[in-house]
Amino acid sequence: MLRLKKEFFAEMVKQAKLEFPNEACGILAGKEDRIEKIYAMTNAQKSPNIFFMDPKEQFKVSKEMRALGLEMLGIYHSHVASNAYPSSRDVEMAFYPQVSYVILSLKDQDNPSVRSFKIREGKISAEELKIE
């Protein structure tokens, strides 16, 4: 299970709408199952179909998380026209089996949906995401 504050969900939606029509992405940091900080990242691909985080930003964020005593609990990104479910590219690029992959769908921009998954060895399993 992953716990996400309502205000973090709102930030993710705002970022996704600002980045539209391209995918937005970011890192979810926290302890145990609770997200304590989100990092909006630059999608270096600037694409509506894929995302790739800027490596320099990732390095900077990793250092900050370490200094704050936080772990990378998840990676989030938006899907601009499809459901909140990992694409084949998402599965292919899931390099961190220990983290959650949170997908925010803007298929219905007035009612964005979000889901969380674990992706290990190419296998997708849904996990509970609590927005508190």
C-alpha positions as CSV (number, residue, x, y, z in Angstrom):
1,M,0.0,0.0,0.0
2,L,1.0,3.6,-0.7
3,R,-0.3,6.6,1.2
4,L,-0.5,9.9,-0.6
5,K,-1.7,13.2,0.8
6,K,-4.6,15.0,-1.1
7,E,-2.4,18.0,-1.6
8,F,0.3,15.9,-3.3
9,F,-2.4,14.4,-5.6
10,A,-3.5,17.9,-6.4
11,E,0.1,18.9,-7.3
12,M,0.5,15.9,-9.5
13,V,-2.8,16.7,-11.4
14,K,-1.7,20.4,-11.7
15,Q,1.7,19.4,-13.1
16,A,0.1,16.9,-15.5
17,K,-2.3,19.5,-16.9
18,L,0.5,22.0,-17.3
19,E,2.7,19.5,-19.2
20,F,-0.2,18.4,-21.4
21,P,-0.2,17.2,-24.2
22,N,3.1,15.6,-23.0
23,E,3.5,13.2,-20.2
24,A,4.5,14.6,-16.8
25,C,6.7,12.7,-14.4
26,G,8.2,12.8,-10.9
27,I,9.5,11.0,-7.9
28,L,7.6,10.2,-4.7
29,A,9.7,10.3,-1.5
30,G,8.9,9.2,2.0
31,K,9.3,6.6,4.7
32,E,7.6,3.2,4.9
33,D,4.4,3.5,2.9
34,R,3.8,7.3,3.4
35,I,4.7,9.9,0.8
36,E,6.3,12.9,2.5
37,K,7.5,14.9,-0.5
38,I,7.0,14.9,-4.2
39,Y,9.5,16.0,-6.8
40,A,8.1,17.2,-10.1
41,M,10.7,16.2,-12.7
42,T,11.4,17.3,-16.3
43,N,10.3,14.8,-19.0
44,A,13.4,14.9,-21.1
45,Q,11.5,13.2,-23.9
46,K,8.8,15.9,-24.1
47,S,6.5,13.3,-25.5
48,P,2.8,12.5,-25.2
49,N,3.6,8.7,-25.2
50,I,6.7,8.2,-23.1
51,F,8.7,9.9,-20.3
52,F,12.4,9.9,-19.3
53,M,13.5,11.9,-16.3
54,D,16.4,14.3,-16.7
55,P,19.5,12.4,-15.2
56,K,21.0,15.6,-13.6
57,E,17.7,16.3,-11.8
58,Q,17.5,12.7,-10.6
59,F,21.0,13.0,-9.2
60,K,20.1,16.3,-7.4
61,V,16.9,14.8,-6.0
62,S,18.6,11.6,-4.8
63,K,21.1,13.7,-2.9
64,E,18.3,15.8,-1.3
65,M,16.3,12.7,-0.4
66,R,19.4,11.2,1.3
67,A,20.0,14.4,3.2
68,L,16.4,14.4,4.4
69,G,16.4,10.8,5.4
70,L,13.8,9.9,2.8
71,E,13.6,7.0,0.4
72,M,12.3,6.9,-3.2
73,L,9.0,5.1,-2.7
74,G,7.6,5.7,-6.2
75,I,7.8,7.1,-9.6
76,Y,4.8,8.8,-11.1
77,H,3.8,9.9,-14.6
78,S,0.8,10.9,-16.5
79,H,-1.0,9.2,-19.4
80,V,-2.6,11.9,-21.5
81,A,-5.1,9.8,-23.4
82,S,-5.1,6.3,-21.9
83,N,-6.2,4.7,-18.7
84,A,-4.1,4.6,-15.5
85,Y,-2.4,1.3,-16.4
86,P,1.2,0.6,-17.3
87,S,2.0,0.6,-21.0
88,S,4.4,-1.9,-22.5
89,R,7.0,0.9,-22.5
90,D,6.3,1.6,-18.8
91,V,7.0,-2.1,-18.0
92,E,10.1,-2.1,-20.2
93,M,11.5,1.0,-18.3
94,A,10.6,-0.2,-14.8
95,F,14.1,-0.3,-13.5
96,Y,13.3,-0.2,-9.7
97,P,11.4,-3.3,-8.6
98,Q,11.1,-2.1,-5.0
99,V,9.2,1.1,-5.8
100,S,5.6,1.8,-6.7
101,Y,4.7,3.1,-10.2
102,V,1.9,5.6,-9.9
103,I,0.0,6.5,-13.1
104,L,-2.3,9.5,-13.4
105,S,-4.7,9.4,-16.3
106,L,-5.9,12.6,-17.9
107,K,-8.2,10.6,-20.3
108,D,-11.0,12.5,-18.6
109,Q,-9.4,15.8,-17.7
110,D,-12.3,16.9,-15.5
111,N,-12.0,13.7,-13.4
112,P,-8.3,12.5,-13.4
113,S,-7.8,9.0,-12.1
114,V,-4.7,7.6,-10.4
115,R,-3.6,4.0,-9.7
116,S,-0.5,2.4,-8.3
117,F,1.4,-0.7,-9.4
118,K,4.4,-2.8,-8.6
119,I,6.3,-3.9,-11.7
120,R,8.8,-6.8,-11.2
121,E,10.4,-8.8,-13.9
122,G,7.8,-7.6,-16.4
123,K,4.9,-8.6,-14.2
124,I,2.3,-5.9,-13.2
125,S,0.4,-6.1,-9.9
126,A,-2.0,-3.4,-8.7
127,E,-1.5,-2.1,-5.2
128,E,-3.7,-0.1,-2.9
129,L,-3.2,3.7,-3.1
130,K,-4.8,5.7,-0.3
131,I,-5.3,9.4,-0.9
132,E,-5.7,10.9,2.6
